């Protein structure tokens, strides 16, 4: 299976996130879209491009990142409820003075 390039071009031009950025000439996920698009047009089986698709969707929606943050929050709450030691957050460290309010690189 090879998706026609015209179809891929239409899909990309119809969505803002794949080509245009608000402050740059390309969107933040454009490189990932191009990887996925190139894979779809060059591979015989679409299933060979699943990793590229997943990376592109993660860039657009952040589902894996959100899931990880929710898991970390739930673990923190579990440890607090069990009376186990909990590492301090960056916000708590900044308030206590352990971290500067502004990090310089």
N, C-alpha and C positions, 0 to 999 in steps of 0.2 A: 504494500500500500504506500503510495506517495501522494501526499496532499498537494493539490495544484498551488503553485506560488501565488496565483491571483487570489485564491481564497485566503491564504496566510496574510497577504498584504492587506486585504479588506479587513480581516479581523484585527490586525495591528492598528490600522489607521482609524478604526472605529472606537478604539479604547485609548483614553488619554494616558494611562499609566505605561503603556508599552513604548511610546515614542516621544512624547513631549513632557518636559519637566516645567515646573513653575518658575524656576530660576536658571535652568540650563537648557540647552537645546535638545537634550534627551532626558527621558524619565529615569528614575533611580533603578528601575527593573529592566531597562532596555537591553542591556548586555545579556541578561538571563533569557529574555524573550528571543533574542537573536540566536542564542545557543539552542533553545528549544525549536525554533523555527527551522534552523539549519538541520537539526537532527531529523525532524519530521519529513523534510523534503529529501533527505539523503538515505534514510533507512528504509528497508523493506517492511519491517514490522513496527507499528507505532509503540508496541510494548517496550521496545528498546530505548525509548525516549522518556520513560516514566520519571527517571531521576531529574532530568532537565525540567519537566513539567512541574514536579513537586517543588524544585528550587524556585521556579518562576512564581508559582502560587504562594509560596512562603514569603517571597519578597513583596507581593501584592497585599497579602492579608495578614501575615504574621501569626498564623494559627499555632505552629509548633512553639514559637516563642511565648505566646500567651499561655499555652498549656504548661510549659515549663515553669513560668512565673506562678501560675496557680498551684502547681505541685509544691513549689518551694514555700509559698504562703501557707498551704495546708500543713506541711511538715513543721513549719515554725509554730503554728497554732497548736499542733499536736504536742510538740515539745514543751510549750508554755503550760498547757493543760496538765501534762504529766510531771511538771516540776523539774524538768531537765534543763541543763544550761543551754542558753540560746546565744549565738553570736550577735553582736550589736550590728545595727544597720549603718549604712554610710551617713544617713541623716543624724542618727544618734551620735556617731563619732564626730560629725561637724559641730553639733550643738555643744558637745563636751570639750571641744578644742583638740581632739586627737587628729582631726583632719582639717586642713585650712578650708575656709569657706569657698575659695576659688583655687582650683588646681592649675598650676602653670606647667606648660610642656617645654 
